[in-house]
Amino acid sequence: MKMNTGKIVLLAFTLVLIAYLALGLSFHAKWSAELAKCHATLREQGEFVEPEMFNTSIGLAFDVAFWPIYGMANMYHDGTLFATPCTH
């Protein structure tokens, strides 16, 4: 069975989209874990920990959609991919 060019392009796009979303989801999970550790450290030191504004599904959507931008900004400003207040 021969696939036409449109189906091949659609399949390739779908695979790239799935990979992009999977990387975004793993970025969100790792960054959330790093942030939780940082907040715990700050609380132990008696410092103020600001509440999460987007600790909902909208925060997950932003992280999954814009993870390359967040990652580049974190690398530029803090030198680490998963920047938290503890890395400043």
Beta strands, then each sheet from edge to edge (+ up, - down):
end
